[in-house]
């Protein structure tokens, strides 16, 4: 079965359309019409990014991801990462609608060179949150520009989840974007099809199964996606690792679903 493919640049205009604000000035693509139509009327939007969950990886492990797979059975599209297919570049794209030449981010410590969704919402008196682990893109880039962040307090996914719950309860930001990183860590270390990788995607699915219902109960429209995929590399010593950054479909094609 074939699915409609959208560029990563379409994420920011989609969030903007749902929140009835202009897309960031440097956005390079239109919004994703089916998502805008189906989520129309929501006043809060959450983007949950499962790091490195490429389409090929999800298809291999779909039985270990029953929650996400059930969402995908209802509606599924594909996103194509901008190049290089790396985390800061693509999370930067999600909140600006621009590729790296427009948003200026190559690594998580870089400053945005253009307007972001955080800026657009702040000008209109609305609050945003960018959540991730200490030292990683969700905290060091997204959290630096959002109104609310994890403030470098999340050393692992469990701590980040507690902060997520607190942010939702205390602030209920109009826009929330969160990075779940454990999958990427494990794929890099053990490859994509190892027992460890299977456990990692199952843990990511369990995270979604806990977070999505709470968001829906709080009136959010939720987009679930990934920043990039990975491909396997066999080293000279026989060890297997995951890598990304290329223009291959394994690195660039990621699943997208949405729910309200």
Secondary structure, 3 states (H helix, E strand, C coil): CCCCEEECCHHHHHHHHHCCCCCCCCCCCCCCHHHHHHCCCCCEEEEEEECCCEHHHHHHHHHHCHHHHHHHHHCCEEEECCCCCCHHHHHHHHHHCCCHHHHCCCCCCCCCCCCCHHHHHHHCCCCEEEECCCCCHHHHHHHHHCCEECCCCCCCHHHHHHHHHHHHHHCCCCEEEEEECHHHHHHHHHCCCCHHHHHHHHHHHHHHHHHHHHHHHCCEEEEEECCCCCEEEECCCCCEEEECCCCCHHHHEEEEEEEC
